[in-house]
Amino acid sequence: MATLRLGTYSLFLTVIVWGTLLGGIAYSHLVYFPVYLSALPDSAVVVTGPYGLHESRFWMTVHPLLILSLIVALVLNWKSKSRRKLILITLGVYILVLVVTQIYFLPELRAFEQSPESKLSPSEWVARGQRWQRLSWTRGVVMYAGILPLLLPLTKPVIADAHRRS
């Protein structure tokens, strides 16, 4: 029974870290990216130079913490089939988003940062930036939905599957 109690605490912690990630997503999409991607290549100054913003520090901190908390929550809730399933759903969503981010979103961000050295016209950069933002909003909605399976187990009493059979 102590493992399930620890499992509940681990879910709380994972929800807090996921919520921190969602806060970063909301801030980035409402404040940071509209300015940064508004007038490329000129607006690339937001991330370049001695006073450029480097939001990667936030992401490089929150992602490992979230991965670790998801793994710990999964291990500590393994005995509960229903919790295990919900945590695996969230983990699957998260892995999918991370893969898509690595394939499309991060390479585009690197290109945006280097846009002042590019031969592309400003109108092409603005169009790319707008497309990136639209797709990233979709990614953000998926991440917001991804917290739901973590919240569901916290609304029900904890019953270990092994105890149900007896």
Secondary structure, DSSP 8 states (H G I E B T S, - for coil): -HHHHHHHHHHHHHHHHHHHHHHHHHHIIIIIHHHHTSSTTGGGGGTSSTT---THHHHHHHHHHHHHHHHHHHHHTTT-HHHHHHHHHHHHHHHHHHHHIIIIIHHHHHHHHTGGG--S-HHHHHHHHHHHHHHHHHHHHHHHHHTHHHHGGGGS----HHHHH-
